Amino acid sequence: MARANGIILIIDDNEELIEAIREPLVYCGFQVATATDSRRAIEIAKELKPDLILLDLKMPGTNGVEFLQKYRSMEK
């Protein structure tokens, strides 16, 4: 298995889009975590502390901006 180049978290409610983004990143050696809702994304972000987050701004429930506000507040 290739050494991970970094951790990327993909957050989107469209699972097909997540997979289309995830596959090439994994192929390039990144560790990729995914979430289809912001609640699960917060849990993953707390645990993994990703190097990069790719985020859908329009999702059911909590939107991307609200996720960012929660994520930034937990970094402090």
VMD Tcl script that draws the C-alpha trace (Angstrom):
set ca {
  {0.00 0.00 0.00}
  {1.26 3.45 -0.88}
  {2.25 5.89 1.86}
  {-0.46 8.47 2.49}
  {0.38 11.98 1.24}
  {-2.17 13.60 3.54}
  {-5.72 13.27 4.74}
  {-8.59 14.70 2.71}
  {-12.18 14.86 3.93}
  {-14.88 15.03 1.24}
  {-18.31 16.21 2.40}
  {-21.20 16.03 -0.04}
  {-24.73 14.64 -0.05}
  {-24.15 13.16 -3.54}
  {-22.45 9.78 -3.07}
  {-21.67 9.41 -6.79}
  {-19.82 12.72 -6.77}
  {-17.93 11.72 -3.64}
  {-16.75 8.52 -5.34}
  {-15.71 10.38 -8.51}
  {-13.53 12.70 -6.42}
  {-12.27 10.02 -4.02}
  {-10.93 7.50 -6.53}
  {-8.21 9.64 -8.15}
  {-7.13 11.03 -4.77}
  {-6.70 7.53 -3.33}
  {-4.81 6.52 -6.47}
  {-2.43 9.44 -5.87}
  {-1.72 8.21 -2.35}
  {-4.01 10.34 -0.22}
  {-6.01 8.98 2.69}
  {-9.59 9.99 1.93}
  {-12.48 10.09 4.37}
  {-16.02 10.87 3.28}
  {-19.27 12.05 4.83}
  {-22.70 12.71 3.37}
  {-23.87 15.00 6.18}
  {-22.26 17.64 8.32}
  {-22.89 15.87 11.64}
  {-20.86 12.85 10.57}
  {-18.30 15.18 8.97}
  {-17.69 16.93 12.30}
  {-17.07 13.56 13.99}
  {-14.59 12.55 11.28}
  {-12.85 15.94 11.32}
  {-12.40 15.77 15.11}
  {-10.86 12.32 14.84}
  {-8.68 12.66 11.73}
  {-7.82 16.39 11.64}
  {-7.71 16.44 7.82}
  {-5.18 18.44 5.84}
  {-7.84 19.44 3.31}
  {-11.64 19.53 3.33}
  {-13.67 19.52 0.11}
  {-17.11 20.72 1.07}
  {-20.49 21.02 -0.60}
  {-22.07 24.30 0.49}
  {-25.67 23.25 -0.24}
  {-26.67 20.16 1.73}
  {-29.85 19.11 3.50}
  {-29.92 20.08 7.17}
  {-26.76 21.93 8.15}
  {-25.16 23.59 5.14}
  {-21.48 23.94 4.36}
  {-21.12 27.38 5.93}
  {-22.61 26.13 9.20}
  {-20.21 23.17 9.09}
  {-17.26 25.54 8.71}
  {-18.41 27.61 11.68}
  {-18.66 24.49 13.87}
  {-15.33 23.16 12.60}
  {-13.50 26.43 13.25}
  {-14.96 26.73 16.75}
  {-13.70 23.27 17.70}
  {-10.15 24.16 16.56}
  {-9.86 26.84 19.27}
}
mol new
graphics top color blue
foreach p $ca { graphics top sphere $p radius 0.5 }
foreach p [lrange $ca 0 end-1] q [lrange $ca 1 end] { graphics top cylinder $p $q radius 0.2 }
display resetview
